[in-house]
Amino acid sequence: MMKYAMLDNVKQGDQLGKSIYTGDGRVLLEEGVVLTIGLISRLRQMGVSAIYLRDDRLKDVELEEVVTETTRREVIQTFAESVQYIQNSKKEFDLKGISKSTEKIIEEILQNQNVLISLTDIRTNDNALFVHSTNVCIMSVLIGIKLGLSRNEIKDLGMGALLHDIGKIIDPSKLETKTVKASNETNDHTWVGFNYLRRKHEISTVAAHVALGHHENVNGTGYPRKISGEQIPLFAKIVAVANFYDNLVSPAEGTVALKPHEACERIMGLTNIYFDHEVVWEFLRTIAFYPTGRQVKLTTGETGVIVGQNHGLPQRPIVRVFDVYNRSKFDDYDVKEIDLSKQTTIFITKVL
């Protein structure tokens, strides 16, 4: 097991707890490598803000995953290769590969649908779009399952979610059909993505509408069409929440990332303003407010690491506390676990 640490808190001699990959799926840094000042600096230059570190005190703890790291990496690699085809070879986007990737995600989620989502991929500048799209797909599919969608509907939702930002990498001048102009240049990716996907027989019209509608708000203040309420397709409402959340916890460079529980609070505050109430309710049942591996401080004054989740109570995880949390006394500590679902007077005061 590993702990999650902001890169600014990583020290020379720490061991990487989880491999870091490039956008095309190649290993950039292998799990277990001892980090040097040079490597830490290189990660910072690549846009990495946080990583996982090995911690032998947590070696008995298993990280539950709603989708395995292997599958996530395969999906990201397929997506990256498809994008390279378009940008370099001018070939058609590999929607068959995307369809297979979506099916694999759905199958794993159906088997692990009670596992709370912790977004664990480490992002670099070159893989950010692919990781983001994969995360949005995973969250959207799980929300769709919670909402009781049919298997075919979940497939359409998953395809639309995985491709919701495809307009960001498509050159609109290359589209064979005339496109409808977006409200302004900044928002153009919604129309570009929709106009590209709607002419592909491998993807349904309802899935294509996700690309168009995932920035619409239920109060009519979104874009590009400023539609509201029931005018917004359900799939677009689902992807809107997942997309917003992932952008909050892993924002563009220069923007401060929110912690998962802070992002959930932000979304709750925007319910019935930006987001549909029922969709938000199901979303909050899928997300680990305090992901396993995060370090936290409790109202008792103790510091510990999240080592488990309570599936019906995402705000009340299980915390392992070390009386001595000091590397100089690494083998000299007492351990206890606090289940916050049972210890109702203890709360998390800070995520470190």
C-alpha positions, 0 to 999 in steps of 0.5 A: 500500500502507498500514501498519496503526497503532494510533490512539494512534500516529497523528499529525496530518498522517498520511493515511488509507490505507483508507476507513472506513465506517458500519454501513449502508455509507456512507463515513465518512472517505475514503481519502487524507484528511489526519488532524487532531487533531479527526478523530483524536479523533472516531475515538476517540470512535466506538470506532476503535482502529486504522486504515491509513495511507498509506506511499509506501515501500510503494506497490509492495506489493499487499494480497492479499484472500481476499474483496474490500473491495467484497464485504465492504462489500456484505455488511455493508450488506445485513446492516445493512439487514436488521437495520434492517427488523426493529428499525424496520419490524417486517418480516421479516429478508431471508434472500434477501439474506443468502443471495446475500451468502453465495454471493458470499463463497463464490465469491470464497473458492473463487477465492482459497482459498490467500490467508491471511486478514487482517481489514482492516475498521476497526470503529466502534461502529455497524458492529462486529456486522456486521463481526464476523459477516462476518469469522466467515463468511469464516473459517468458509467457508475452514475448511470448504473446507480440511476438504473440505466439499461445496458445499452444506455450505459454503453452510449453514456460511456462512449459519449463520456469518453469522447466528450472533449474530442472537439479539443483535438479535432481541426474543424476545417477537416470536417466533411459536413458544415458545422454550426458555429458555437457561441464564441471561439472559446466554447467551440470544442462542444460543436466541433466534437458534436459535428464530428461524432454525429457523422460516425455510424459507430456512435449513437446520436445520444452519445454524440450529444454529450459532446455538445451538451456537457457544459450546459447548466440546468438554470440556462447559464451554460453553453453553447446553446444556453438550454435548461432543465429538461431540455438538456439530455440526461447523459449530458447532465451526468457527464457535466457533473463528472467533468466538473469534478475531475477538473476541480481535483486536477485543474489546468496548470496555474489553477489550485486543485481542490481536494475531493471532499472540497470538490464534492462540497462545491458540486453540492452547492451548485445543485439545481443551479448548474447540476441536476439534483438526482444526478448529483445525489447518485454522484455523491454515492460513487466518490470517496470523499477521502480517498484511500492513501490520503493523509489526514488530521483528526479532531483528536490532534492525531495524524493518520492515513486513510486505509479503508472506506465505508460504502454507504458513508463516503464521508466517514472512512477508516483512518490508521493512526501512528503515534510516531509518524517520523522516519527517524523512528520508522520501526518504533510506532504504535498503530490503531485504526479509527472507523469514523462511521463508529467513532461519531464524535471524531472528525477529519479537520484537514487533508495533508 
